[in-house]
Every structure is written in structure tokens, then in C-alpha cells.
Amino acid sequence: MKFQVTEFKTAHEAIEHAVATDGIAVRLNGQNLVVSETDIDRLMDDGVGFAYLDDRNGTIVTIPVNP
């Protein structure tokens, strides 16, 4: 499966970029990525395991999907 991603060194950087660009920050295969809503739907439909990334008052949290 191919899709557009932007990779970041840290989860915090990915979250900041996602907020600024209306993307979605995720961790997939150990990588911190920003992807589009369309690509998230494709990942979910194909049963690919990933985790949403979010910053809750300075604490990075992950929300697993299709574990």
C-alpha cells in the first residue's frame, strides 16, 4: 500500500505539523508520521495497525487502532 506521509524524528514534531497542516499524526511501524484523512481511512479499511498521536497537556499519548 502506498500513501503520502511526512516523517518526523519525534512524536511532538509530528503532532505540531499535523495541527498546522490539518493532517493526522500517527505512529506506524515505529515511525512518527503525518498522513491525510483519506490515508487514515485506507489504513483502517485494510486492517493496518497504527496509533494516533496526541499531546495531552504536554504528555504524548498513543491511541491504538487495529492492534
Phi, psi and omega in degrees: 000130177248140176204163181280126176222158169236124183263144180230152180294321183237157176297321180300317178298319179297317180296315179300316180294319180299318179297318183287336187241009183061028175267187180232126181273130179220162169246123182223123181054039177077006180252144176267115188233158168241127182230170179272166177299321179299316180291326175299315179299319179296316178300314181295315181298326181273000177074022180286132178280130177205177177224133171293147175251138178213152177252114179250095179055044177091356178252124178281128177239152176242143180238103184294144176227133181053050184297000000 
